[in-house]
């Protein structure tokens, strides 16, 4: 599996490799947006303004949590890529486990 991930960056042009790597983060953001819209729609049918306001106020919290996840995910991927380039396999294991357990 590691060779497949490395082959993406070795064989593809940089722009395509970045798009392929960023696509899961973009899809996660879109899924959260769609879920929030669905929640707002169905809760809006109750005609209770406080419940709709609660859903609307929770969206920034979700976006902040997603931003933190992407910071450690993308930043960790950058550190891992540099460590792989230097051949530091033990450091890669430490950084990847830190990023996974932090999120």
N, C-alpha and C positions, 0 to 999 in steps of 0.2 A: 504494500500500500504506500509506503514511503517513496518508492521509486516512481509510482504513478503521480504522486503530488509533485515530486521534483521534476518530472518530465514536462509538466505543464509549463513551468517557468524556463525549462531548458529548450523546449521546442517551439513554443508559441511566441509571437511578437509580444512585447511588454503590455501594450494596450489591451489585447485580447486576454492575456493572463490576468490582468488586474480586474477586468470585467467579470471573468469567470470566478475569481475569488470573491468579488464584492456582491455577486448576485444573491447568495444566501442571506446576507445582511439586508439587502434591499427587499427581498421577499418577506423577511421577518417583520420589517417595518410596515409593509403593506398589509400583512395579515393582522397586525395590531390595529391598524387604521380601520380595516373592514370590520373587525370585531367590535371596535368602539362605535362605529356607525350603526351596526346591528343592535348593540345594547341601547344606544340612544333612541333608535327607532322604536324598539319594543317597549322600553320604559316610558317613552313619550306617549304611548297609547294608554297609559294609566291616567294621564292628565294630572299628574302630580309634579308641580314645578320643582320641588325640593329633590326628588329622585333624579330628575333630568340634570339638575345642577350638580348633584353628587357625581354622576357619570362624567359630566363635562370637566369637573375639577380633578377627577382621577386621571384624565388623559395626560397631563403634564408629568405626573408621577411615573406613569408607564414609560413615557418618552425619556425621562431622566435615567430610569433604570436600563433602558435599552442603550442609551448613549454610554453609560458606564460599561455595560457589557461589550459594546463595540470598541471602546477605548482599549480595554484589556485584550479583547480578541484580536483586533488589528495590530495593536502595539506588540502583543505577544507574538503574533505571526511575523512581524518585522524582526524582532529579537531572535526568534527561532531561525528565520531565513539567514540572518547574518551568522549565527552560530553554526548552522549547517554548512555554510560557505567556508568557514574556518575549520570545519571538521571536529567540532566540539560536541560530540554526541551526548556526553553526560550532562553538560549544561543545557542542552535541548530538552532532555527529560525533566530536569528540574523546572525550567521555565514553563514547559507545557503543563506539567502537573500543577504548578502554581496558578496558571491562568484558568485551568479547568476547575480547581477547587475554590478559587476566588469567586467565580461566577456561579 
